[in-house]
Amino acid sequence: MNSSLIDVSGSMLVVSQFTLAADVTRGRRPSFDGAAVPQLAALLYESFIKFVRQVGVLVETGVFQAQMSVDLTNQGPVTFICRSRPRRET
């Protein structure tokens, strides 16, 4: 965890995942109102991939907005739990 991807000559798999923007603070169904519109999301996705490649990282990608199955093996006993506070209404 003290070395960067570049330091260890690592590679990256980048797949689009709009469900990461889910708001699950109300009710039984997640809200995806916080996700970018598809046109902007595609631009951000492609821009990120281009940037990472420009700094010398080998990048494999998924297909934007496609249903994909991804198999992966994580290395290390690390788990991050991310929590968020409910948004304040303005």
PyMOL Python script that loads the backbone (N, CA, C, O; Angstrom):
from pymol import cmd

cmd.read_pdbstr("""\
ATOM      1  N   MET A   1       0.816  -1.196   0.000  1.00  0.00           N
ATOM      2  CA  MET A   1       0.000   0.000   0.000  1.00  0.00           C
ATOM      3  C   MET A   1       0.860   1.261   0.000  1.00  0.00           C
ATOM      4  O   MET A   1       0.335   2.372  -0.082  1.00  0.00           O
ATOM      5  N   ASN A   2       2.168   1.096   0.090  1.00  0.00           N
ATOM      6  CA  ASN A   2       3.048   2.249   0.061  1.00  0.00           C
ATOM      7  C   ASN A   2       3.608   2.530  -1.320  1.00  0.00           C
ATOM      8  O   ASN A   2       4.363   3.487  -1.489  1.00  0.00           O
ATOM      9  N   SER A   3       3.262   1.728  -2.309  1.00  0.00           N
ATOM     10  CA  SER A   3       3.765   1.892  -3.665  1.00  0.00           C
ATOM     11  C   SER A   3       2.608   2.190  -4.615  1.00  0.00           C
ATOM     12  O   SER A   3       1.488   1.712  -4.432  1.00  0.00           O
ATOM     13  N   SER A   4       2.909   2.990  -5.630  1.00  0.00           N
ATOM     14  CA  SER A   4       1.883   3.301  -6.618  1.00  0.00           C
ATOM     15  C   SER A   4       1.834   2.214  -7.676  1.00  0.00           C
ATOM     16  O   SER A   4       2.703   1.345  -7.734  1.00  0.00           O
ATOM     17  N   LEU A   5       0.818   2.273  -8.501  1.00  0.00           N
ATOM     18  CA  LEU A   5       0.683   1.341  -9.605  1.00  0.00           C
ATOM     19  C   LEU A   5       1.890   1.438 -10.542  1.00  0.00           C
ATOM     20  O   LEU A   5       2.369   0.426 -11.053  1.00  0.00           O
ATOM     21  N   ILE A   6       2.371   2.648 -10.759  1.00  0.00           N
ATOM     22  CA  ILE A   6       3.551   2.852 -11.601  1.00  0.00           C
ATOM     23  C   ILE A   6       4.784   2.259 -10.943  1.00  0.00           C
ATOM     24  O   ILE A   6       5.611   1.646 -11.618  1.00  0.00           O
ATOM     25  N   ASP A   7       4.921   2.434  -9.625  1.00  0.00           N
ATOM     26  CA  ASP A   7       6.080   1.897  -8.891  1.00  0.00           C
ATOM     27  C   ASP A   7       6.205   0.385  -9.053  1.00  0.00           C
ATOM     28  O   ASP A   7       7.315  -0.142  -9.133  1.00  0.00           O
ATOM     29  N   VAL A   8       5.091  -0.303  -9.099  1.00  0.00           N
ATOM     30  CA  VAL A   8       5.121  -1.770  -9.144  1.00  0.00           C
ATOM     31  C   VAL A   8       4.887  -2.314 -10.558  1.00  0.00           C
ATOM     32  O   VAL A   8       4.682  -3.514 -10.742  1.00  0.00           O
ATOM     33  N   SER A   9       4.919  -1.419 -11.555  1.00  0.00           N
ATOM     34  CA  SER A   9       4.673  -1.801 -12.950  1.00  0.00           C
ATOM     35  C   SER A   9       3.357  -2.557 -13.093  1.00  0.00           C
ATOM     36  O   SER A   9       3.273  -3.559 -13.802  1.00  0.00           O
ATOM     37  N   GLY A  10       2.345  -2.064 -12.413  1.00  0.00           N
ATOM     38  CA  GLY A  10       1.041  -2.708 -12.433  1.00  0.00           C
ATOM     39  C   GLY A  10       0.220  -2.303 -13.638  1.00  0.00           C
ATOM     40  O   GLY A  10       0.620  -1.440 -14.419  1.00  0.00           O
ATOM     41  N   SER A  11      -0.909  -2.922 -13.778  1.00  0.00           N
ATOM     42  CA  SER A  11      -1.849  -2.599 -14.850  1.00  0.00           C
ATOM     43  C   SER A  11      -3.216  -2.350 -14.226  1.00  0.00           C
ATOM     44  O   SER A  11      -3.425  -2.574 -13.034  1.00  0.00           O
ATOM     45  N   MET A  12      -4.139  -1.882 -15.058  1.00  0.00           N
ATOM     46  CA  MET A  12      -5.439  -1.473 -14.538  1.00  0.00           C
ATOM     47  C   MET A  12      -6.555  -1.992 -15.449  1.00  0.00           C
ATOM     48  O   MET A  12      -6.423  -1.992 -16.673  1.00  0.00           O
ATOM     49  N   LEU A  13      -7.640  -2.429 -14.838  1.00  0.00           N
ATOM     50  CA  LEU A  13      -8.858  -2.760 -15.557  1.00  0.00           C
ATOM     51  C   LEU A  13      -9.871  -1.669 -15.245  1.00  0.00           C
ATOM     52  O   LEU A  13     -10.196  -1.436 -14.081  1.00  0.00           O
ATOM     53  N   VAL A  14     -10.371  -1.003 -16.275  1.00  0.00           N
ATOM     54  CA  VAL A  14     -11.330   0.085 -16.091  1.00  0.00           C
ATOM     55  C   VAL A  14     -12.652  -0.318 -16.739  1.00  0.00           C
ATOM     56  O   VAL A  14     -12.723  -0.546 -17.946  1.00  0.00           O
ATOM     57  N   VAL A  15     -13.687  -0.402 -15.924  1.00  0.00           N
ATOM     58  CA  VAL A  15     -15.027  -0.691 -16.425  1.00  0.00           C
ATOM     59  C   VAL A  15     -15.981   0.368 -15.878  1.00  0.00           C
ATOM     60  O   VAL A  15     -15.808   0.851 -14.759  1.00  0.00           O
ATOM     61  N   SER A  16     -16.971   0.719 -16.661  1.00  0.00           N
ATOM     62  CA  SER A  16     -17.949   1.708 -16.196  1.00  0.00           C
ATOM     63  C   SER A  16     -18.888   1.041 -15.195  1.00  0.00           C
ATOM     64  O   SER A  16     -19.259  -0.122 -15.354  1.00  0.00           O
ATOM     65  N   GLN A  17     -19.263   1.789 -14.169  1.00  0.00           N
ATOM     66  CA  GLN A  17     -20.104   1.209 -13.118  1.00  0.00           C
ATOM     67  C   GLN A  17     -20.946   2.321 -12.505  1.00  0.00           C
ATOM     68  O   GLN A  17     -20.566   2.904 -11.489  1.00  0.00           O
ATOM     69  N   PHE A  18     -22.083   2.615 -13.116  1.00  0.00           N
ATOM     70  CA  PHE A  18     -22.902   3.716 -12.628  1.00  0.00           C
ATOM     71  C   PHE A  18     -23.512   3.426 -11.264  1.00  0.00           C
ATOM     72  O   PHE A  18     -23.890   4.361 -10.558  1.00  0.00           O
ATOM     73  N   THR A  19     -23.618   2.173 -10.876  1.00  0.00           N
ATOM     74  CA  THR A  19     -24.248   1.863  -9.596  1.00  0.00           C
ATOM     75  C   THR A  19     -23.418   2.366  -8.417  1.00  0.00           C
ATOM     76  O   THR A  19     -23.915   2.408  -7.292  1.00  0.00           O
ATOM     77  N   LEU A  20     -22.165   2.747  -8.655  1.00  0.00           N
ATOM     78  CA  LEU A  20     -21.364   3.328  -7.578  1.00  0.00           C
ATOM     79  C   LEU A  20     -21.917   4.680  -7.147  1.00  0.00           C
ATOM     80  O   LEU A  20     -21.594   5.165  -6.063  1.00  0.00           O
ATOM     81  N   ALA A  21     -22.742   5.287  -7.982  1.00  0.00           N
ATOM     82  CA  ALA A  21     -23.341   6.578  -7.659  1.00  0.00           C
ATOM     83  C   ALA A  21     -24.675   6.420  -6.943  1.00  0.00           C
ATOM     84  O   ALA A  21     -25.384   7.408  -6.751  1.00  0.00           O
ATOM     85  N   ALA A  22     -25.029   5.224  -6.551  1.00  0.00           N
ATOM     86  CA  ALA A  22     -26.335   4.976  -5.939  1.00  0.00           C
ATOM     87  C   ALA A  22     -26.471   5.663  -4.584  1.00  0.00           C
ATOM     88  O   ALA A  22     -25.557   5.645  -3.759  1.00  0.00           O
ATOM     89  N   ASP A  23     -27.619   6.257  -4.384  1.00  0.00           N
ATOM     90  CA  ASP A  23     -27.986   6.834  -3.088  1.00  0.00           C
ATOM     91  C   ASP A  23     -28.961   5.856  -2.440  1.00  0.00           C
ATOM     92  O   ASP A  23     -30.070   5.657  -2.936  1.00  0.00           O
ATOM     93  N   VAL A  24     -28.552   5.259  -1.351  1.00  0.00           N
ATOM     94  CA  VAL A  24     -29.375   4.247  -0.689  1.00  0.00           C
ATOM     95  C   VAL A  24     -29.871   4.726   0.673  1.00  0.00           C
ATOM     96  O   VAL A  24     -30.161   3.924   1.561  1.00  0.00           O
ATOM     97  N   THR A  25     -29.962   6.039   0.822  1.00  0.00           N
ATOM     98  CA  THR A  25     -30.341   6.585   2.123  1.00  0.00           C
ATOM     99  C   THR A  25     -31.845   6.617   2.356  1.00  0.00           C
ATOM    100  O   THR A  25     -32.289   6.853   3.480  1.00  0.00           O
ATOM    101  N   ARG A  26     -32.646   6.380   1.299  1.00  0.00           N
ATOM    102  CA  ARG A  26     -34.101   6.419   1.471  1.00  0.00           C
ATOM    103  C   ARG A  26     -34.761   5.225   0.797  1.00  0.00           C
ATOM    104  O   ARG A  26     -34.428   4.864  -0.332  1.00  0.00           O
ATOM    105  N   GLY A  27     -35.669   4.643   1.489  1.00  0.00           N
ATOM    106  CA  GLY A  27     -36.491   3.596   0.900  1.00  0.00           C
ATOM    107  C   GLY A  27     -35.736   2.325   0.559  1.00  0.00           C
ATOM    108  O   GLY A  27     -34.597   2.124   0.982  1.00  0.00           O
ATOM    109  N   ARG A  28     -36.391   1.475  -0.210  1.00  0.00           N
ATOM    110  CA  ARG A  28     -35.821   0.176  -0.570  1.00  0.00           C
ATOM    111  C   ARG A  28     -35.089   0.180  -1.899  1.00  0.00           C
ATOM    112  O   ARG A  28     -34.298  -0.721  -2.177  1.00  0.00           O
ATOM    113  N   ARG A  29     -35.344   1.176  -2.711  1.00  0.00           N
ATOM    114  CA  ARG A  29     -34.720   1.221  -4.036  1.00  0.00           C
ATOM    115  C   ARG A  29     -33.654   2.308  -4.073  1.00  0.00           C
ATOM    116  O   ARG A  29     -33.871   3.414  -3.576  1.00  0.00           O
ATOM    117  N   PRO A  30     -32.501   1.993  -4.663  1.00  0.00           N
ATOM    118  CA  PRO A  30     -31.467   3.030  -4.771  1.00  0.00           C
ATOM    119  C   PRO A  30     -31.860   4.079  -5.806  1.00  0.00           C
ATOM    120  O   PRO A  30     -32.563   3.789  -6.774  1.00  0.00           O
ATOM    121  N   SER A  31     -31.394   5.290  -5.582  1.00  0.00           N
ATOM    122  CA  SER A  31     -31.598   6.371  -6.538  1.00  0.00           C
ATOM    123  C   SER A  31     -30.280   6.601  -7.265  1.00  0.00           C
ATOM    124  O   SER A  31     -29.219   6.615  -6.641  1.00  0.00           O
ATOM    125  N   PHE A  32     -30.344   6.779  -8.566  1.00  0.00           N
ATOM    126  CA  PHE A  32     -29.146   7.035  -9.356  1.00  0.00           C
ATOM    127  C   PHE A  32     -29.129   8.465  -9.888  1.00  0.00           C
ATOM    128  O   PHE A  32     -28.466   8.757 -10.884  1.00  0.00           O
ATOM    129  N   ASP A  33     -29.863   9.353  -9.216  1.00  0.00           N
ATOM    130  CA  ASP A  33     -29.922  10.749  -9.638  1.00  0.00           C
ATOM    131  C   ASP A  33     -28.545  11.413  -9.645  1.00  0.00           C
ATOM    132  O   ASP A  33     -28.325  12.366 -10.393  1.00  0.00           O
ATOM    133  N   GLY A  34     -27.623  10.924  -8.826  1.00  0.00           N
ATOM    134  CA  GLY A  34     -26.287  11.514  -8.749  1.00  0.00           C
ATOM    135  C   GLY A  34     -25.355  11.072  -9.857  1.00  0.00           C
ATOM    136  O   GLY A  34     -24.252  11.604  -9.979  1.00  0.00           O
ATOM    137  N   ALA A  35     -25.772  10.111 -10.668  1.00  0.00           N
ATOM    138  CA  ALA A  35     -24.922   9.631 -11.768  1.00  0.00           C
ATOM    139  C   ALA A  35     -24.943  10.644 -12.910  1.00  0.00           C
ATOM    140  O   ALA A  35     -25.947  11.320 -13.134  1.00  0.00           O
ATOM    141  N   ALA A  36     -23.837  10.740 -13.619  1.00  0.00           N
ATOM    142  CA  ALA A  36     -23.758  11.645 -14.768  1.00  0.00           C
ATOM    143  C   ALA A  36     -24.640  11.122 -15.902  1.00  0.00           C
ATOM    144  O   ALA A  36     -24.888   9.921 -16.007  1.00  0.00           O
ATOM    145  N   VAL A  37     -25.103  12.032 -16.741  1.00  0.00           N
ATOM    146  CA  VAL A  37     -25.852  11.620 -17.933  1.00  0.00           C
ATOM    147  C   VAL A  37     -24.906  10.806 -18.812  1.00  0.00           C
ATOM    148  O   VAL A  37     -23.696  11.034 -18.788  1.00  0.00           O
ATOM    149  N   PRO A  38     -25.443   9.851 -19.594  1.00  0.00           N
ATOM    150  CA  PRO A  38     -24.576   8.947 -20.362  1.00  0.00           C
ATOM    151  C   PRO A  38     -23.521   9.633 -21.237  1.00  0.00           C
ATOM    152  O   PRO A  38     -22.390   9.156 -21.316  1.00  0.00           O
ATOM    153  N   GLN A  39     -23.869  10.733 -21.887  1.00  0.00           N
ATOM    154  CA  GLN A  39     -22.909  11.415 -22.758  1.00  0.00           C
ATOM    155  C   GLN A  39     -21.716  11.943 -21.965  1.00  0.00           C
ATOM    156  O   GLN A  39     -20.570  11.778 -22.382  1.00  0.00           O
ATOM    157  N   LEU A  40     -21.981  12.571 -20.830  1.00  0.00           N
ATOM    158  CA  LEU A  40     -20.899  13.074 -19.985  1.00  0.00           C
ATOM    159  C   LEU A  40     -20.126  11.923 -19.369  1.00  0.00           C
ATOM    160  O   LEU A  40     -18.897  11.958 -19.309  1.00  0.00           O
ATOM    161  N   ALA A  41     -20.835  10.911 -18.914  1.00  0.00           N
ATOM    162  CA  ALA A  41     -20.176   9.752 -18.302  1.00  0.00           C
ATOM    163  C   ALA A  41     -19.217   9.079 -19.285  1.00  0.00           C
ATOM    164  O   ALA A  41     -18.111   8.692 -18.906  1.00  0.00           O
ATOM    165  N   ALA A  42     -19.633   8.940 -20.536  1.00  0.00           N
ATOM    166  CA  ALA A  42     -18.771   8.328 -21.553  1.00  0.00           C
ATOM    167  C   ALA A  42     -17.520   9.168 -21.769  1.00  0.00           C
ATOM    168  O   ALA A  42     -16.422   8.626 -21.900  1.00  0.00           O
ATOM    169  N   LEU A  43     -17.677  10.473 -21.806  1.00  0.00           N
ATOM    170  CA  LEU A  43     -16.536  11.373 -21.966  1.00  0.00           C
ATOM    171  C   LEU A  43     -15.570  11.252 -20.784  1.00  0.00           C
ATOM    172  O   LEU A  43     -14.356  11.182 -20.978  1.00  0.00           O
ATOM    173  N   LEU A  44     -16.099  11.228 -19.582  1.00  0.00           N
ATOM    174  CA  LEU A  44     -15.262  11.085 -18.384  1.00  0.00           C
ATOM    175  C   LEU A  44     -14.537   9.739 -18.371  1.00  0.00           C
ATOM    176  O   LEU A  44     -13.359   9.666 -18.023  1.00  0.00           O
ATOM    177  N   TYR A  45     -15.239   8.690 -18.747  1.00  0.00           N
ATOM    178  CA  TYR A  45     -14.681   7.337 -18.809  1.00  0.00           C
ATOM    179  C   TYR A  45     -13.509   7.294 -19.785  1.00  0.00           C
ATOM    180  O   TYR A  45     -12.426   6.824 -19.437  1.00  0.00           O
ATOM    181  N   GLU A  46     -13.722   7.783 -21.004  1.00  0.00           N
ATOM    182  CA  GLU A  46     -12.670   7.772 -22.020  1.00  0.00           C
ATOM    183  C   GLU A  46     -11.513   8.693 -21.640  1.00  0.00           C
ATOM    184  O   GLU A  46     -10.356   8.362 -21.900  1.00  0.00           O
ATOM    185  N   SER A  47     -11.803   9.839 -21.032  1.00  0.00           N
ATOM    186  CA  SER A  47     -10.751  10.768 -20.606  1.00  0.00           C
ATOM    187  C   SER A  47      -9.868  10.146 -19.527  1.00  0.00           C
ATOM    188  O   SER A  47      -8.648  10.301 -19.552  1.00  0.00           O
ATOM    189  N   PHE A  48     -10.481   9.450 -18.594  1.00  0.00           N
ATOM    190  CA  PHE A  48      -9.718   8.790 -17.539  1.00  0.00           C
ATOM    191  C   PHE A  48      -8.792   7.731 -18.129  1.00  0.00           C
ATOM    192  O   PHE A  48      -7.620   7.652 -17.760  1.00  0.00           O
ATOM    193  N   ILE A  49      -9.318   6.916 -19.045  1.00  0.00           N
ATOM    194  CA  ILE A  49      -8.510   5.874 -19.675  1.00  0.00           C
ATOM    195  C   ILE A  49      -7.335   6.496 -20.427  1.00  0.00           C
ATOM    196  O   ILE A  49      -6.206   6.015 -20.324  1.00  0.00           O
ATOM    197  N   LYS A  50      -7.596   7.555 -21.174  1.00  0.00           N
ATOM    198  CA  LYS A  50      -6.540   8.239 -21.930  1.00  0.00           C
ATOM    199  C   LYS A  50      -5.457   8.769 -20.998  1.00  0.00           C
ATOM    200  O   LYS A  50      -4.268   8.608 -21.271  1.00  0.00           O
ATOM    201  N   PHE A  51      -5.865   9.404 -19.892  1.00  0.00           N
ATOM    202  CA  PHE A  51      -4.896   9.949 -18.939  1.00  0.00           C
ATOM    203  C   PHE A  51      -4.013   8.849 -18.350  1.00  0.00           C
ATOM    204  O   PHE A  51      -2.791   8.993 -18.295  1.00  0.00           O
ATOM    205  N   VAL A  52      -4.625   7.765 -17.916  1.00  0.00           N
ATOM    206  CA  VAL A  52      -3.865   6.683 -17.288  1.00  0.00           C
ATOM    207  C   VAL A  52      -2.872   6.085 -18.279  1.00  0.00           C
ATOM    208  O   VAL A  52      -1.738   5.772 -17.915  1.00  0.00           O
ATOM    209  N   ARG A  53      -3.294   5.929 -19.518  1.00  0.00           N
ATOM    210  CA  ARG A  53      -2.370   5.417 -20.540  1.00  0.00           C
ATOM    211  C   ARG A  53      -1.228   6.392 -20.792  1.00  0.00           C
ATOM    212  O   ARG A  53      -0.093   5.971 -21.015  1.00  0.00           O
ATOM    213  N   GLN A  54      -1.515   7.687 -20.757  1.00  0.00           N
ATOM    214  CA  GLN A  54      -0.480   8.700 -20.997  1.00  0.00           C
ATOM    215  C   GLN A  54       0.609   8.685 -19.931  1.00  0.00           C
ATOM    216  O   GLN A  54       1.752   9.046 -20.212  1.00  0.00           O
ATOM    217  N   VAL A  55       0.271   8.271 -18.709  1.00  0.00           N
ATOM    218  CA  VAL A  55       1.293   8.203 -17.662  1.00  0.00           C
ATOM    219  C   VAL A  55       2.002   6.864 -17.642  1.00  0.00           C
ATOM    220  O   VAL A  55       2.805   6.596 -16.748  1.00  0.00           O
ATOM    221  N   GLY A  56       1.711   6.013 -18.630  1.00  0.00           N
ATOM    222  CA  GLY A  56       2.459   4.782 -18.810  1.00  0.00           C
ATOM    223  C   GLY A  56       1.887   3.524 -18.204  1.00  0.00           C
ATOM    224  O   GLY A  56       2.585   2.514 -18.105  1.00  0.00           O
ATOM    225  N   VAL A  57       0.641   3.560 -17.798  1.00  0.00           N
ATOM    226  CA  VAL A  57       0.022   2.372 -17.204  1.00  0.00           C
ATOM    227  C   VAL A  57      -0.692   1.564 -18.290  1.00  0.00           C
ATOM    228  O   VAL A  57      -1.421   2.122 -19.110  1.00  0.00           O
ATOM    229  N   LEU A  58      -0.478   0.259 -18.287  1.00  0.00           N
ATOM    230  CA  LEU A  58      -1.205  -0.626 -19.187  1.00  0.00           C
ATOM    231  C   LEU A  58      -2.652  -0.694 -18.710  1.00  0.00           C
ATOM    232  O   LEU A  58      -2.919  -1.011 -17.551  1.00  0.00           O
ATOM    233  N   VAL A  59      -3.581  -0.394 -19.613  1.00  0.00           N
ATOM    234  CA  VAL A  59      -4.996  -0.347 -19.255  1.00  0.00           C
ATOM    235  C   VAL A  59      -5.784  -1.273 -20.166  1.00  0.00           C
ATOM    236  O   VAL A  59      -5.668  -1.211 -21.390  1.00  0.00           O
ATOM    237  N   GLU A  60      -6.582  -2.128 -19.556  1.00  0.00           N
ATOM    238  CA  GLU A  60      -7.586  -2.913 -20.258  1.00  0.00           C
ATOM    239  C   GLU A  60      -8.929  -2.290 -19.907  1.00  0.00           C
ATOM    240  O   GLU A  60      -9.107  -1.772 -18.805  1.00  0.00           O
ATOM    241  N   THR A  61      -9.876  -2.339 -20.841  1.00  0.00           N
ATOM    242  CA  THR A  61     -11.153  -1.679 -20.590  1.00  0.00           C
ATOM    243  C   THR A  61     -12.326  -2.602 -20.857  1.00  0.00           C
ATOM    244  O   THR A  61     -12.223  -3.612 -21.553  1.00  0.00           O
ATOM    245  N   GLY A  62     -13.431  -2.211 -20.278  1.00  0.00           N
ATOM    246  CA  GLY A  62     -14.689  -2.839 -20.611  1.00  0.00           C
ATOM    247  C   GLY A  62     -15.342  -2.041 -21.723  1.00  0.00           C
ATOM    248  O   GLY A  62     -14.704  -1.183 -22.333  1.00  0.00           O
ATOM    249  N   VAL A  63     -16.596  -2.315 -21.988  1.00  0.00           N
ATOM    250  CA  VAL A  63     -17.360  -1.589 -22.995  1.00  0.00           C
ATOM    251  C   VAL A  63     -18.348  -0.700 -22.252  1.00  0.00           C
ATOM    252  O   VAL A  63     -19.153  -1.183 -21.455  1.00  0.00           O
ATOM    253  N   PHE A  64     -18.281   0.599 -22.516  1.00  0.00           N
ATOM    254  CA  PHE A  64     -19.136   1.544 -21.809  1.00  0.00           C
ATOM    255  C   PHE A  64     -20.602   1.189 -22.008  1.00  0.00           C
ATOM    256  O   PHE A  64     -21.032   0.925 -23.131  1.00  0.00           O
ATOM    257  N   GLN A  65     -21.365   1.180 -20.932  1.00  0.00           N
ATOM    258  CA  GLN A  65     -22.804   0.893 -20.863  1.00  0.00           C
ATOM    259  C   GLN A  65     -23.162  -0.548 -21.235  1.00  0.00           C
ATOM    260  O   GLN A  65     -24.337  -0.843 -21.454  1.00  0.00           O
ATOM    261  N   ALA A  66     -22.202  -1.432 -21.312  1.00  0.00           N
ATOM    262  CA  ALA A  66     -22.499  -2.824 -21.635  1.00  0.00           C
ATOM    263  C   ALA A  66     -22.647  -3.629 -20.350  1.00  0.00           C
ATOM    264  O   ALA A  66     -22.055  -3.293 -19.324  1.00  0.00           O
ATOM    265  N   GLN A  67     -23.424  -4.669 -20.413  1.00  0.00           N
ATOM    266  CA  GLN A  67     -23.508  -5.593 -19.286  1.00  0.00           C
ATOM    267  C   GLN A  67     -22.312  -6.534 -19.394  1.00  0.00           C
ATOM    268  O   GLN A  67     -22.136  -7.221 -20.399  1.00  0.00           O
ATOM    269  N   MET A  68     -21.500  -6.554 -18.352  1.00  0.00           N
ATOM    270  CA  MET A  68     -20.282  -7.355 -18.390  1.00  0.00           C
ATOM    271  C   MET A  68     -20.169  -8.189 -17.131  1.00  0.00           C
ATOM    272  O   MET A  68     -20.690  -7.825 -16.077  1.00  0.00           O
ATOM    273  N   SER A  69     -19.489  -9.303 -17.254  1.00  0.00           N
ATOM    274  CA  SER A  69     -19.120 -10.115 -16.110  1.00  0.00           C
ATOM    275  C   SER A  69     -17.612 -10.010 -15.967  1.00  0.00           C
ATOM    276  O   SER A  69     -16.874 -10.230 -16.927  1.00  0.00           O
ATOM    277  N   VAL A  70     -17.162  -9.677 -14.776  1.00  0.00           N
ATOM    278  CA  VAL A  70     -15.739  -9.493 -14.540  1.00  0.00           C
ATOM    279  C   VAL A  70     -15.309 -10.455 -13.441  1.00  0.00           C
ATOM    280  O   VAL A  70     -15.895 -10.480 -12.359  1.00  0.00           O
ATOM    281  N   ASP A  71     -14.288 -11.241 -13.726  1.00  0.00           N
ATOM    282  CA  ASP A  71     -13.686 -12.109 -12.720  1.00  0.00           C
ATOM    283  C   ASP A  71     -12.360 -11.495 -12.313  1.00  0.00           C
ATOM    284  O   ASP A  71     -11.589 -11.051 -13.163  1.00  0.00           O
ATOM    285  N   LEU A  72     -12.096 -11.469 -11.028  1.00  0.00           N
ATOM    286  CA  LEU A  72     -10.831 -10.939 -10.590  1.00  0.00           C
ATOM    287  C   LEU A  72     -10.400 -11.599  -9.297  1.00  0.00           C
ATOM    288  O   LEU A  72     -11.218 -12.086  -8.517  1.00  0.00           O
ATOM    289  N   THR A  73      -9.111 -11.602  -9.093  1.00  0.00           N
ATOM    290  CA  THR A  73      -8.536 -12.102  -7.857  1.00  0.00           C
ATOM    291  C   THR A  73      -7.813 -10.950  -7.187  1.00  0.00           C
ATOM    292  O   THR A  73      -6.847 -10.420  -7.736  1.00  0.00           O
ATOM    293  N   ASN A  74      -8.264 -10.561  -6.022  1.00  0.00           N
ATOM    294  CA  ASN A  74      -7.601  -9.495  -5.272  1.00  0.00           C
ATOM    295  C   ASN A  74      -6.412 -10.060  -4.521  1.00  0.00           C
ATOM    296  O   ASN A  74      -6.423 -11.213  -4.091  1.00  0.00           O
ATOM    297  N   GLN A  75      -5.394  -9.243  -4.369  1.00  0.00           N
ATOM    298  CA  GLN A  75      -4.240  -9.634  -3.567  1.00  0.00           C
ATOM    299  C   GLN A  75      -4.252  -8.805  -2.290  1.00  0.00           C
ATOM    300  O   GLN A  75      -4.332  -7.577  -2.330  1.00  0.00           O
ATOM    301  N   GLY A  76      -4.171  -9.480  -1.184  1.00  0.00           N
ATOM    302  CA  GLY A  76      -4.074  -8.756   0.077  1.00  0.00           C
ATOM    303  C   GLY A  76      -5.323  -8.853   0.923  1.00  0.00           C
ATOM    304  O   GLY A  76      -6.428  -9.033   0.413  1.00  0.00           O
ATOM    305  N   PRO A  77      -5.134  -8.733   2.195  1.00  0.00           N
ATOM    306  CA  PRO A  77      -6.250  -8.851   3.138  1.00  0.00           C
ATOM    307  C   PRO A  77      -6.889  -7.510   3.482  1.00  0.00           C
ATOM    308  O   PRO A  77      -7.214  -7.261   4.643  1.00  0.00           O
ATOM    309  N   VAL A  78      -7.072  -6.648   2.490  1.00  0.00           N
ATOM    310  CA  VAL A  78      -7.568  -5.302   2.771  1.00  0.00           C
ATOM    311  C   VAL A  78      -8.999  -5.152   2.279  1.00  0.00           C
ATOM    312  O   VAL A  78      -9.318  -5.504   1.144  1.00  0.00           O
ATOM    313  N   THR A  79      -9.847  -4.630   3.137  1.00  0.00           N
ATOM    314  CA  THR A  79     -11.223  -4.317   2.772  1.00  0.00           C
ATOM    315  C   THR A  79     -11.503  -2.895   3.209  1.00  0.00           C
ATOM    316  O   THR A  79     -11.220  -2.524   4.348  1.00  0.00           O
ATOM    317  N   PHE A  80     -12.052  -2.106   2.320  1.00  0.00           N
ATOM    318  CA  PHE A  80     -12.431  -0.738   2.645  1.00  0.00           C
ATOM    319  C   PHE A  80     -13.942  -0.668   2.718  1.00  0.00           C
ATOM    320  O   PHE A  80     -14.632  -1.141   1.815  1.00  0.00           O
ATOM    321  N   ILE A  81     -14.459  -0.086   3.777  1.00  0.00           N
ATOM    322  CA  ILE A  81     -15.893   0.131   3.916  1.00  0.00           C
ATOM    323  C   ILE A  81     -16.124   1.622   3.746  1.00  0.00           C
ATOM    324  O   ILE A  81     -15.586   2.432   4.501  1.00  0.00           O
ATOM    325  N   CYS A  82     -16.920   1.979   2.756  1.00  0.00           N
ATOM    326  CA  CYS A  82     -17.196   3.388   2.471  1.00  0.00           C
ATOM    327  C   CYS A  82     -18.604   3.715   2.936  1.00  0.00           C
ATOM    328  O   CYS A  82     -19.562   3.025   2.588  1.00  0.00           O
ATOM    329  N   ARG A  83     -18.715   4.735   3.696  1.00  0.00           N
ATOM    330  CA  ARG A  83     -20.023   5.187   4.162  1.00  0.00           C
ATOM    331  C   ARG A  83     -20.174   6.648   3.820  1.00  0.00           C
ATOM    332  O   ARG A  83     -19.190   7.382   3.732  1.00  0.00           O
ATOM    333  N   SER A  84     -21.395   7.062   3.630  1.00  0.00           N
ATOM    334  CA  SER A  84     -21.631   8.476   3.350  1.00  0.00           C
ATOM    335  C   SER A  84     -22.742   8.982   4.242  1.00  0.00           C
ATOM    336  O   SER A  84     -23.607   8.232   4.693  1.00  0.00           O
ATOM    337  N   ARG A  85     -22.690  10.264   4.478  1.00  0.00           N
ATOM    338  CA  ARG A  85     -23.750  10.897   5.243  1.00  0.00           C
ATOM    339  C   ARG A  85     -24.883  11.252   4.301  1.00  0.00           C
ATOM    340  O   ARG A  85     -24.646  11.509   3.121  1.00  0.00           O
ATOM    341  N   PRO A  86     -26.102  11.271   4.796  1.00  0.00           N
ATOM    342  CA  PRO A  86     -27.217  11.702   3.941  1.00  0.00           C
ATOM    343  C   PRO A  86     -26.986  13.134   3.459  1.00  0.00           C
ATOM    344  O   PRO A  86     -26.444  13.965   4.187  1.00  0.00           O
ATOM    345  N   ARG A  87     -27.398  13.405   2.247  1.00  0.00           N
ATOM    346  CA  ARG A  87     -27.269  14.762   1.709  1.00  0.00           C
ATOM    347  C   ARG A  87     -28.184  15.695   2.455  1.00  0.00           C
ATOM    348  O   ARG A  87     -29.309  15.345   2.810  1.00  0.00           O
ATOM    349  N   ARG A  88     -27.679  16.899   2.688  1.00  0.00           N
ATOM    350  CA  ARG A  88     -28.528  17.930   3.289  1.00  0.00           C
ATOM    351  C   ARG A  88     -29.305  18.616   2.186  1.00  0.00           C
ATOM    352  O   ARG A  88     -28.748  18.983   1.151  1.00  0.00           O
ATOM    353  N   GLU A  89     -30.578  18.784   2.410  1.00  0.00           N
ATOM    354  CA  GLU A  89     -31.419  19.492   1.440  1.00  0.00           C
ATOM    355  C   GLU A  89     -31.103  20.975   1.528  1.00  0.00           C
ATOM    356  O   GLU A  89     -31.036  21.537   2.622  1.00  0.00           O
ATOM    357  N   THR A  90     -30.909  21.612   0.373  1.00  0.00           N
ATOM    358  CA  THR A  90     -30.602  23.046   0.362  1.00  0.00           C
ATOM    359  C   THR A  90     -31.737  23.847  -0.189  1.00  0.00           C
ATOM    360  O   THR A  90     -31.646  25.072  -0.270  1.00  0.00           O
TER     361      THR A  90
END
""", "prot")
cmd.dss("prot")
cmd.show_as("cartoon", "prot")
cmd.util.cbc("prot")
cmd.orient("prot")
